[in-house]
Amino acid sequence: MDIKKVVVIGSGTMGSGIAAHLCNAKIPVTLLDLTTEISEKARDRIFKSKPPLLLDKSKIENIKVGNINDNFDVVKDADWVVEAVVERIDIKHNIYEKIFKFRKSGAIVSSNTSSIPIKILSEKLSSEEKKDFCITHFFNPVRYMGLLEIVKNENNDLNKISSLKKFCEEELGKGAIVCNDTPGFLGNRIGVYAMQVAMTEAFKFKLSIEEADAIFGRPMGIPKTGVFGLYDLIGIDLMSDVLKSFIKELPKTDEFQIVAKEIPLVKKLIETGYTGRKGKGGFYRMNKESGQKILEAINLKTGNYSPVKKINLDLGDTMNLKDLKNLKGSLGDYSNKVISKITKYASSLIPSVTESKNNIDEAMRLGFNWTVGPFEMADERNDEIKQNYLDNSLVTLRRIKNNKMNYLKKFNSSANYYYYEPNRYNIVEFKTKANALDSQSMEMLKLASDNNLIIINDSMQFSAGVNL
C-alpha cells in the first residue's frame, strides 16, 4: 500500500517530532490536538526547535493543524493515523473508537506508546480492526534517532506490517525493527537490562562508580556517561518506576527479575531527593564549597560522597573490546561478566521477541547509540566481524577492518590512507584527538581524492571540526 497522507493525533514532544519528520520526508501531515491553538503552538515549537526538527524551516506550512472535534474528518483521507496522546488507556480507547469510525478501509492505525502492550490497546477493537493496528515506537528526538520499533502480534496483517516497515525505512530513513508484543518491546528490554547488569555487577565486584563508568562506556562502545552517569541523566526515580513495570510484566523465571531487584542505596537516594541531575544530585553531585564547584561521586558501600577520581585504563578514547577483554584484576572480570550476561540475555529473546540477532544489534546501535550490538560485541572480542545479516558477497569496512594494514599506502600523525584494490577505492582514516581536522589530515584527503573515497574512523564522533 502507498502512504501519501498521514494524521498525527497528539501534539506533545513525540507527536510533534513525528509530524516534523513526516514533513521532512515530504509527506502531507495533519497534526491534531484538543484545540487548534494547542496544535498551532506545537507547530511554532517545531519551527523554533533546537536542534532543528525540520530540514527546511520554509516547509513548516506543510504541517496542517486542527483539533479532534472540528477537524477529525481529515482522518478519512489518511493512509496512516498515528496516535501519540498521553499514556492513559481510557483516553487512547476513546481516540481509537473515533479513528476507526472515520478511517478509510485498510488505513493503518498505530500508537507511539513506549510500554503499553497491543493486547491492552486493541482490546476493544474488532478482529478486522486489529489487523491494521500496531505500535510504532519512535525514539526521541525523532529526526535524529535512527530506531523505530514496529510492534505486532498474532492479529496483524503481516503484509501491512511489511509495507509499513518498507515505508519507514525508505521514506523516513529509519532502522525499522519488527518485534513481538512483549514487555519493553526490544530496545528498552535489552537496554535497561544492560544497565542493570552493569550496576548490580559493580556492587558485586566492589567497584567505585568511576571505575564502572570507565568500563561500561567508550571502551565497550557505549556512550561515555557509563551506567551511573546515565542513571543520573534519565532520573533515578524514573528508572525505579521502569524496573517496577518490568518486574510486574515479565515472568518470574525471566533473568531480568534478578537484576531489577531494589537496591537499598538507590531507594535511599530517591527518598532523600537525590534523583539525578534534575534533583540534588544522584550517584554524582556537584558540591559547592568556598565558591568552587567540585564534582563528587558516591561510595557504593558507605553512601558517602568524595571528589571524583579520574580512572585511566590506557584503552584510548574509542571502543577497544580486545584490550578490555584482557584487562587484569576486578576491572577485567567485571567487563567480561557484564558483556557475557548481556549477550546471553539477548540470545534468550530470539525468537520470542524478535527473529534475528541483527534486529537486536540494530536496536542497540540505533536506539541507544552503542557502537556495536551485543552479538557484534561478542564477535569482535573473538577477532571476528561476522555481520551475519549481510550477504557474504558484500565487502564492508568492518569486514576488512582487521586487515587494514595490508592496504596501508601512506600515513602521518593525523590520518592513514589505504587503497583497497579489489573494489578500487581509497580509504582515509582520521586518528587525531576527537578526529579534529588539521593540515596533515587534509593532506591525506588531498592525496586520496584521485579515486573513489571513503572516510572512516572508530571514534564516538565523526569529527569535532577544524583544529584552530
Order of alpha helices (4+ residues) and beta strands (2+ residues): beta-alpha-beta-alpha-beta-beta-alpha-beta-alpha-alpha-beta-beta-alpha-beta-alpha-alpha-alpha-alpha-alpha-alpha-beta-beta-beta-alpha-alpha-alpha-alpha-alpha-beta-beta-beta-alpha-beta
